[in-house]
């Protein structure tokens, strides 16, 4: 089973930018941006996140969720209450570095545990 990602940010532009960057390093991996509020402003949306997760799990992927800030974590945790925990996992860590590292890990066939570890691995990108 392949791994896909939902990038959750308070900003739709930031989520889309992270997806764009991560796709450069992991071209065969599916990413979805779930940024901003339902009204298109700054915030997070349970519905946008859930829709992205359902689209990816419906296509046969396990899904890793990465976030930008603490209140996005809370929205993701609410989504986790209504999805299959064997198929969807919150992977806290640095958003940009985590998305790239975890995306590359998925690209080379890493499972959900390996992807979660990679998402947390900030030291890969620091001196």
Backbone as ProteinMPNN parsed JSONL, in Angstrom:
{"seq_chain_A": "XXXXXXXXXXXXXXXXXXXXXXXXXXXXXXXXXXXXXXXXXXXXXXXXXXXXXXXXXXXXXXXXXXXXXXXXXXXXXXXXXXXXXXXXXXXXXXXXXXXXXXXXXXXXXXXXXXXXXXXXXXXXXXX", "coords_chain_A": {"N_chain_A": [[0.849, -1.18, 0.0], [0.58, 2.2, -0.814], [1.867, 5.356, 0.391], [0.366, 8.475, 1.011], [0.004, 12.056, 1.281], [-1.43, 14.625, 3.32], [-1.216, 17.974, 3.514], [-1.53, 20.236, 5.978], [-2.343, 23.479, 6.653], [-2.664, 26.767, 8.046], [-2.795, 28.563, 6.068], [-3.822, 28.598, 2.764], [-2.122, 29.102, 0.606], [0.391, 28.547, 1.709], [0.16, 25.765, 2.267], [-0.2, 24.81, -0.355], [2.263, 25.581, -1.448], [4.086, 24.034, 0.028], [3.309, 21.502, -0.824], [3.987, 21.754, -3.536], [6.815, 22.011, -3.372], [7.554, 19.591, -2.043], [6.688, 17.707, -3.918], [8.604, 18.033, -5.886], [10.711, 16.558, -4.966], [9.635, 14.089, -4.521], [8.219, 12.756, -6.768], [6.434, 10.732, -7.506], [4.641, 10.436, -5.488], [1.51, 10.969, -3.899], [0.125, 14.043, -2.969], [-1.893, 16.277, -1.086], [-3.138, 19.51, -0.601], [-4.471, 21.053, 2.193], [-5.389, 23.74, 3.134], [-6.15, 26.739, 4.913], [-9.291, 28.336, 5.829], [-12.777, 27.291, 5.635], [-14.026, 29.413, 4.394], [-12.057, 30.484, 2.91], [-10.157, 32.047, 4.097], [-7.574, 32.718, 6.558], [-6.923, 29.992, 8.627], [-8.049, 26.739, 9.751], [-9.669, 23.858, 8.362], [-11.875, 21.402, 9.175], [-13.515, 20.038, 7.342], [-12.176, 20.384, 4.832], [-9.803, 19.018, 5.326], [-10.732, 16.421, 5.982], [-12.012, 15.735, 3.571], [-9.817, 15.624, 1.798], [-8.367, 13.516, 2.984], [-10.234, 11.403, 2.747], [-10.426, 11.213, -0.03], [-7.864, 10.316, -0.71], [-7.56, 7.929, 0.829], [-9.653, 6.54, -0.254], [-8.629, 6.033, -2.735], [-6.938, 4.049, -2.18], [-4.664, 4.564, -0.643], [-2.545, 4.801, 2.273], [-2.512, 7.42, 4.659], [-0.591, 10.212, 5.582], [-0.614, 12.908, 7.77], [0.461, 16.208, 7.952], [1.227, 19.187, 9.728], [1.106, 22.822, 10.257], [0.907, 24.51, 12.594], [0.024, 24.566, 16.132], [-2.866, 24.776, 16.547], [-3.788, 23.709, 14.187], [-3.046, 21.123, 14.578], [-4.958, 20.347, 16.455], [-7.281, 20.363, 14.889], [-6.665, 18.343, 13.07], [-6.515, 16.203, 14.871], [-9.216, 15.979, 15.521], [-10.233, 15.11, 13.062], [-8.977, 12.639, 12.96], [-10.489, 11.191, 14.72], [-12.629, 10.24, 13.272], [-11.805, 8.632, 11.218], [-10.182, 5.674, 9.847], [-7.802, 4.439, 11.976], [-5.745, 2.765, 11.228], [-5.208, 3.467, 8.694], [-4.709, 6.18, 8.526], [-2.563, 8.673, 9.73], [-1.31, 11.061, 12.033], [1.529, 12.989, 11.694], [3.551, 14.623, 13.459], [5.862, 17.323, 13.256], [8.482, 19.337, 11.774], [7.056, 21.336, 9.276], [7.823, 21.92, 6.485], [10.432, 20.725, 6.107], [9.785, 18.224, 7.12], [7.763, 17.35, 5.357], [9.187, 17.097, 2.957], [11.234, 15.241, 3.642], [9.693, 13.042, 4.57], [8.167, 12.601, 2.285], [10.12, 11.798, 0.42], [10.891, 9.447, 1.684], [8.524, 7.968, 1.428], [8.5, 7.833, -1.355], [10.585, 6.071, -1.891], [9.517, 3.758, -1.002], [8.971, 3.481, 1.72], [7.18, 2.514, 4.686], [4.26, 3.461, 6.665], [5.184, 3.846, 9.297], [7.925, 4.404, 8.867], [7.68, 6.723, 7.354], [6.508, 8.431, 9.231], [8.617, 8.634, 11.093], [10.529, 9.882, 9.462], [9.246, 12.322, 8.989], [9.545, 13.58, 11.384], [12.222, 14.081, 11.543], [14.049, 16.466, 11.85], [16.772, 16.957, 12.13], [17.972, 16.013, 9.854], [18.095, 18.117, 8.139], [19.569, 20.125, 9.223], [22.592, 21.666, 10.388]], "CA_chain_A": [[0.0, 0.0, 0.0], [1.392, 3.405, -0.904], [1.621, 6.433, 1.343], [0.06, 9.789, 0.461], [0.115, 13.096, 2.296], [-2.266, 15.815, 3.376], [-0.482, 19.071, 4.137], [-2.524, 21.079, 6.642], [-1.805, 24.768, 7.054], [-3.619, 27.856, 8.22], [-2.765, 29.322, 4.821], [-3.937, 27.773, 1.556], [-0.914, 29.304, -0.189], [1.498, 27.808, 2.328], [-0.064, 24.342, 2.028], [0.074, 24.553, -1.777], [3.701, 25.719, -1.65], [4.753, 22.853, 0.588], [3.027, 20.406, -1.759], [4.804, 21.983, -4.734], [8.208, 21.708, -3.05], [7.707, 18.158, -1.747], [6.518, 16.972, -5.182], [9.856, 18.09, -6.628], [11.597, 15.516, -4.435], [8.909, 12.809, -4.46], [7.305, 12.97, -7.891], [5.439, 9.665, -7.646], [3.834, 10.402, -4.27], [0.324, 11.834, -3.917], [0.016, 15.075, -1.941], [-3.041, 17.17, -1.157], [-3.075, 20.683, 0.262], [-5.705, 21.369, 2.909], [-5.019, 24.954, 3.834], [-7.112, 27.82, 5.047], [-10.62, 28.07, 6.38], [-13.818, 27.007, 4.64], [-14.354, 30.662, 3.705], [-10.912, 30.899, 2.113], [-9.25, 32.891, 4.869], [-6.597, 32.049, 7.416], [-7.544, 29.07, 9.573], [-8.047, 25.352, 9.301], [-11.009, 23.365, 8.082], [-12.133, 19.98, 9.349], [-14.074, 19.495, 6.102], [-11.14, 20.313, 3.797], [-8.867, 17.947, 5.694], [-11.421, 15.136, 5.852], [-12.218, 15.471, 2.146], [-8.528, 15.198, 1.236], [-8.068, 12.191, 3.529], [-11.142, 10.42, 2.144], [-10.048, 11.055, -1.44], [-6.642, 9.512, -0.787], [-7.811, 6.56, 1.315], [-10.535, 5.935, -1.245], [-7.785, 5.607, -3.85], [-6.106, 2.934, -1.729], [-3.457, 5.006, 0.049], [-2.491, 5.196, 3.666], [-2.333, 8.872, 4.616], [0.138, 10.91, 6.632], [-1.037, 14.302, 7.914], [1.47, 17.099, 8.499], [0.601, 20.466, 10.054], [1.994, 23.968, 10.459], [0.833, 25.108, 13.929], [-0.694, 23.797, 17.139], [-4.311, 24.665, 16.394], [-4.009, 22.771, 13.082], [-2.944, 19.801, 15.208], [-6.252, 20.037, 17.07], [-8.23, 20.036, 13.824], [-6.275, 17.013, 12.592], [-6.92, 15.224, 15.886], [-10.665, 15.787, 15.362], [-10.393, 14.273, 11.871], [-8.529, 11.281, 13.299], [-11.552, 10.513, 15.465], [-13.666, 9.718, 12.373], [-11.19, 7.85, 10.138], [-9.552, 4.416, 10.243], [-6.462, 4.726, 12.481], [-4.754, 1.949, 10.527], [-4.994, 4.055, 7.371], [-4.415, 7.611, 8.602], [-1.723, 8.978, 10.888], [-0.763, 12.396, 12.226], [2.984, 12.933, 11.783], [4.02, 15.941, 13.87], [7.252, 17.644, 12.968], [8.597, 20.568, 10.998], [6.202, 21.141, 8.112], [8.504, 21.875, 5.187], [11.452, 19.678, 6.124], [9.107, 16.951, 7.342], [7.074, 16.938, 4.133], [10.183, 16.661, 1.977], [11.867, 14.019, 4.126], [8.697, 11.966, 4.579], [7.812, 12.337, 0.897], [11.199, 10.992, -0.156], [10.788, 8.13, 2.303], [7.414, 7.283, 0.75], [8.91, 7.629, -2.74], [11.446, 4.887, -1.988], [8.781, 2.592, -0.535], [8.832, 3.406, 3.168], [5.831, 2.33, 5.209], [3.755, 4.58, 7.455], [6.09, 4.07, 10.428], [9.132, 5.057, 8.354], [7.282, 8.071, 6.959], [6.348, 9.222, 10.459], [9.961, 8.907, 11.606], [11.155, 10.861, 8.577], [8.594, 13.616, 9.171], [10.051, 14.171, 12.633], [13.68, 14.103, 11.51], [14.564, 17.805, 11.528], [18.23, 16.951, 12.087], [18.418, 15.726, 8.489], [18.18, 19.357, 7.392], [20.304, 21.139, 9.97], [24.03, 21.364, 10.587]], "C_chain_A": [[0.89, 1.238, 0.0], [0.951, 4.448, 0.122], [1.356, 7.718, 0.567], [0.021, 10.784, 1.616], [-0.975, 14.145, 2.157], [-1.472, 16.848, 4.166], [-1.507, 20.07, 4.659], [-1.842, 22.354, 7.13], [-2.941, 25.755, 7.266], [-3.738, 28.697, 6.953], [-2.854, 28.372, 3.633], [-2.674, 27.897, 0.706], [0.267, 28.539, 0.386], [1.348, 26.31, 2.075], [0.256, 23.976, 0.58], [1.56, 24.643, -2.083], [4.484, 24.528, -1.12], [4.526, 21.654, -0.324], [3.901, 20.552, -3.001], [6.264, 21.6, -4.494], [8.417, 20.212, -2.837], [7.583, 17.313, -3.014], [7.777, 17.01, -6.039], [10.804, 16.963, -6.214], [10.95, 14.138, -4.451], [7.808, 12.841, -5.528], [6.211, 11.926, -8.019], [4.477, 9.564, -6.466], [2.671, 11.377, -4.402], [0.341, 12.773, -2.712], [-1.27, 15.849, -2.171], [-2.808, 18.317, -0.177], [-4.448, 20.89, 0.886], [-5.4, 22.586, 3.78], [-6.128, 25.972, 3.853], [-8.444, 27.361, 5.601], [-11.592, 27.723, 5.259], [-14.16, 28.244, 3.806], [-13.191, 31.199, 2.878], [-9.931, 31.799, 2.828], [-8.229, 32.064, 5.633], [-7.355, 31.212, 8.442], [-7.404, 27.65, 9.074], [-9.483, 24.87, 9.181], [-11.071, 21.853, 8.24], [-12.586, 19.365, 8.021], [-13.039, 19.384, 4.991], [-10.173, 19.165, 4.071], [-9.517, 16.588, 5.481], [-11.637, 14.774, 4.38], [-10.932, 14.975, 1.491], [-8.168, 13.793, 1.701], [-8.939, 11.132, 2.853], [-10.826, 10.175, 0.672], [-8.848, 10.117, -1.557], [-6.847, 8.087, -0.28], [-8.726, 5.822, 0.352], [-9.79, 5.437, -2.475], [-6.807, 4.513, -3.441], [-4.822, 3.305, -1.015], [-3.638, 5.0, 1.563], [-2.1, 6.665, 3.647], [-1.585, 9.36, 5.843], [-0.294, 12.368, 6.603], [0.074, 15.103, 8.573], [0.86, 18.477, 8.663], [1.625, 21.574, 10.264], [2.021, 24.489, 11.896], [-0.072, 24.293, 14.843], [-2.191, 23.697, 16.949], [-4.671, 23.805, 15.182], [-3.922, 21.341, 13.605], [-4.298, 19.396, 15.798], [-7.299, 19.677, 16.018], [-7.936, 18.65, 13.264], [-6.699, 15.944, 13.593], [-8.425, 14.967, 15.822], [-10.951, 14.909, 14.146], [-10.024, 12.821, 12.19], [-9.593, 10.496, 14.06], [-12.594, 9.86, 14.553], [-13.108, 8.91, 11.201], [-10.544, 6.589, 10.717], [-8.113, 4.682, 10.704], [-5.371, 3.849, 11.857], [-4.396, 2.541, 9.173], [-4.51, 5.505, 7.397], [-3.63, 7.893, 9.871], [-1.282, 10.435, 10.865], [0.736, 12.253, 12.452], [3.515, 14.31, 12.163], [5.504, 16.107, 13.589], [7.31, 18.948, 12.207], [7.899, 20.393, 9.653], [6.988, 20.981, 6.815], [9.518, 20.743, 5.148], [10.822, 18.302, 6.279], [8.417, 16.444, 6.094], [8.057, 16.429, 3.09], [10.797, 15.335, 2.401], [10.905, 12.836, 4.092], [8.274, 11.607, 3.16], [8.855, 11.479, 0.205], [11.158, 9.576, 0.41], [9.659, 7.324, 1.669], [7.791, 6.939, -0.69], [9.743, 6.349, -2.885], [10.807, 3.652, -1.344], [8.644, 2.441, 0.959], [7.382, 3.244, 3.59], [5.445, 3.516, 6.09], [4.626, 4.868, 8.676], [7.345, 4.818, 9.984], [8.843, 6.499, 7.949], [7.127, 8.957, 8.187], [7.706, 9.584, 11.05], [10.646, 9.979, 10.768], [10.546, 12.246, 8.752], [9.101, 14.343, 10.409], [11.535, 14.505, 12.569], [14.241, 15.449, 11.06], [16.08, 17.783, 11.381], [18.783, 16.596, 10.701], [18.696, 17.007, 7.707], [18.909, 20.453, 8.137], [21.747, 20.704, 10.142], [24.301, 20.857, 11.967]], "O_chain_A": [[1.862, 1.299, 0.754], [-0.166, 4.421, 0.637], [2.038, 8.012, -0.415], [0.005, 10.395, 2.784], [-1.387, 14.507, 1.055], [-1.108, 16.631, 5.321], [-2.254, 20.672, 3.888], [-0.893, 22.311, 7.913], [-4.037, 25.591, 6.731], [-4.693, 29.459, 6.798], [-2.052, 27.446, 3.512], [-2.206, 26.906, 0.147], [1.053, 27.951, -0.357], [2.32, 25.652, 1.703], [0.901, 22.961, 0.317], [2.071, 23.868, -2.891], [5.436, 24.071, -1.753], [5.448, 20.876, -0.569], [4.491, 19.575, -3.464], [6.876, 20.935, -5.329], [9.35, 19.629, -3.388], [8.289, 16.316, -3.168], [7.997, 16.104, -6.843], [11.599, 16.48, -7.02], [11.649, 13.125, -4.4], [6.622, 12.941, -5.213], [5.157, 12.211, -8.588], [3.598, 8.702, -6.449], [2.822, 12.471, -4.946], [0.547, 12.341, -1.578], [-1.687, 16.053, -3.311], [-2.337, 18.106, 0.941], [-5.463, 20.901, 0.189], [-5.186, 22.475, 4.987], [-6.939, 26.057, 2.93], [-8.687, 26.173, 5.81], [-11.265, 27.847, 4.078], [-14.541, 28.125, 2.642], [-13.312, 32.236, 2.225], [-8.967, 32.268, 2.223], [-8.05, 30.872, 5.382], [-8.318, 31.682, 9.048], [-6.716, 27.393, 8.087], [-10.391, 25.406, 9.816], [-10.396, 21.116, 7.521], [-12.102, 18.306, 7.624], [-13.021, 18.384, 4.273], [-9.779, 18.437, 3.159], [-8.922, 15.702, 4.868], [-11.459, 13.618, 3.996], [-10.954, 14.017, 0.719], [-7.714, 12.971, 0.905], [-8.44, 10.086, 2.437], [-10.947, 9.05, 0.187], [-8.828, 9.229, -2.409], [-6.361, 7.138, -0.894], [-8.59, 4.613, 0.164], [-10.255, 4.535, -3.172], [-5.959, 4.095, -4.229], [-3.968, 2.444, -0.801], [-4.748, 5.173, 2.067], [-1.428, 7.113, 2.718], [-1.89, 8.987, 6.976], [-0.336, 12.99, 5.541], [0.574, 14.722, 9.631], [0.058, 18.9, 7.83], [2.821, 21.328, 10.426], [3.088, 24.878, 12.371], [-0.834, 23.44, 14.387], [-2.756, 22.625, 17.168], [-5.757, 23.225, 15.149], [-4.635, 20.456, 13.133], [-4.729, 18.251, 15.659], [-8.115, 18.781, 16.237], [-8.855, 17.871, 13.013], [-7.192, 14.887, 13.197], [-8.862, 13.839, 16.05], [-11.828, 14.048, 14.204], [-10.691, 11.891, 11.735], [-9.591, 9.265, 14.039], [-13.363, 9.015, 15.009], [-13.853, 8.544, 10.292], [-10.383, 6.463, 11.931], [-7.285, 5.11, 9.9], [-4.189, 4.175, 11.96], [-3.391, 2.16, 8.572], [-3.967, 6.0, 6.409], [-3.981, 7.417, 10.951], [-0.926, 10.974, 9.817], [1.165, 11.479, 13.308], [3.892, 15.088, 11.287], [6.287, 15.16, 13.672], [6.283, 19.6, 12.016], [8.13, 19.4, 8.964], [6.818, 19.981, 6.117], [9.472, 19.896, 4.256], [11.258, 17.334, 5.656], [8.47, 15.251, 5.792], [7.788, 15.436, 2.414], [10.872, 14.403, 1.601], [11.267, 11.752, 3.634], [8.046, 10.434, 2.861], [8.516, 10.541, -0.515], [11.373, 8.61, -0.323], [9.818, 6.133, 1.403], [7.438, 5.869, -1.186], [9.621, 5.632, -3.879], [11.466, 2.629, -1.162], [8.241, 1.379, 1.433], [6.471, 3.763, 2.945], [6.218, 4.462, 6.239], [4.788, 6.03, 9.051], [7.778, 5.758, 10.65], [9.662, 7.389, 8.174], [7.566, 10.107, 8.184], [7.918, 10.725, 11.463], [11.275, 10.886, 11.314], [11.26, 13.245, 8.672], [9.087, 15.572, 10.469], [12.05, 15.16, 13.475], [14.845, 15.543, 9.992], [16.622, 18.535, 10.57], [19.952, 16.859, 10.419], [19.443, 16.99, 6.729], [18.869, 21.609, 7.718], [22.072, 19.52, 10.05], [25.448, 20.558, 12.301]]}, "name": "protein", "num_of_chains": 1, "seq": "XXXXXXXXXXXXXXXXXXXXXXXXXXXXXXXXXXXXXXXXXXXXXXXXXXXXXXXXXXXXXXXXXXXXXXXXXXXXXXXXXXXXXXXXXXXXXXXXXXXXXXXXXXXXXXXXXXXXXXXXXXXXXXX"}
